[in-house]
Amino acid sequence: MKAMWNHPLGRHIVVFTVLKLVAIFAIWWFFFRPFTSASG
C-alpha cells in the first residue's frame, strides 16, 4: 500500500476511490435511509 501511495497515479486512484465511497454513502444517507416519524 505504501508503494502505491508513493506513486502519483496510485495516490490518485486511492483518493478517487475514497471520495466515491463517501459520495455514495452521502447519497444513500440523504435519500435512502429509513425515515423515522417524529410525530409518533
N, C-alpha and C positions, 0 to 999 in steps of 0.2 A: 504494500500500500504506500509506503514511504517513497519507493522508486517512482510509482505512478504519480504521486503528489509533486515530485520534483520536476516532472516533465510538463511543459506548458499545456499540451493537448490533454494529458491525463487530468491535470488540475481543472481544466475547462469542463471535461466530462463529469468529474465528481461534483463540481459546483452546480452545473446544469441539472444533474440528476437530483441533487438535494433540493434545488429550487422547484423542480417539477413535483417532487413528493409533497413539499409544503403547499404548493398551489392546489394540488389535488385534494389534500386534506382540508384546505380552506374552503374550496368549492363544496366539498361534502358537508363541512360544518355549517355553512351558511344556507344550503339548500336541502340537504337530505337527512339531517339529524332528526331524531324523533322529537317532536314538539310537545311540551308538557303544558297543559292548560292551567293558567294561574287562577281561573275563576272556580275551579274545583268541580 
